[in-house]
Amino acid sequence: MTMKPLADRVVIKMVEAEETTKSGIILTGSAKEKPQVAEVVAVGPGGVVDGKEVTMELKVGDKVLISKYAGTEVKIDGVEYTILRQSDVLAIVE
């Protein structure tokens, strides 16, 4: 199944959190923070949203930084995705 987001929405897939710290300590599942870096899977066309013209600056494959609790989480074909507005993306990670 494929997803095609509408308007200024973006579909992202979270990047797995590090399992070890820089000093080599292995983290348990409960000690890991929710990842904030994600990869863009699909991008809406943009257009007029709430009376303002929105140009999409993100593209598929971009790595982005999001706030911890942004968007709506959905599970499709056993894979978890998050759908959010482009304005909820904090930065593009290069």
N, C-alpha and C positions, 0 to 999 in steps of 0.2 A: 504494500500500500504506500502511496506517496502523499505528501501533504503539500498544499499550495496555500501559504498564508495570504490573508487579505490585507489591503491598505498598508499601514506602516508596521505590520507585524513581522516578526522574525522567529524562525524555529531554530533552536540551538540544542546541542547535545553536550552534556557536561564532560569535561576532561577528568579522568580518574585522578584522585588525590595521591600524593606521594605516600608510599607505604613505609619509608624510612626517613629519618631526619638527616641533615647534613653530617651529623656526628655518628651516624650509623645505627641509631636506636630504631627498632622496628615498632611501629604504631599499631595498636589494636583497632578494630573497626569503630569502637566508641570514642577513641581518642582523636580520630581524624576529624578535621573541620570539613564542613560542606564546601566542595570546591567552588571557586568563584570564576574560574577560567573555563570557557566553553568554546566549541567550534560551531560556526554558523552552518546549518544544514539546508535551509531554504529562506528566501527573502520575498516579501510581498512587493507589489508594484509601486507602492507609494500613492501619490495622488492627493486629493483634498481630504484632510482629516480635521474635524472640528473647525471648519471654515478656513483652515490654513493649508497652503501648498506644502507637501512633504516630499522631499527628494531622498531616495534611499542611498545612504552612504556605505552601507554594509554590502558584502557580497558573499556568496557561498564559499566556504573554506577559510574565512577570516577567523582568527582566534580573538575572542572578546572577553572583557572583564565585566561581570555583572554584580549587582548587589546580592547579598545572601538570600533574600526572600522574594526576589522579583519574579514575575511571570506566573504562568499556570503550568503545572506539570501534567503531562499526559504519557500514557504507555501504549505504544502501537507495535504490534508484532513482537512483544517481549522487550522492546527497547524504550528507555525513558527519554523523553524530550521535554523541553520547556518552550512555551510560546509566550513571547513578550513583545512589547512595543519597542521600536528602535530607540526611542527616548529613554528607555530603561537600561540601555547599554551604557556603561560608564566610559569604556575606552576600547580601542583596538590594540591587541598585544602584538608587537612585531619582534 
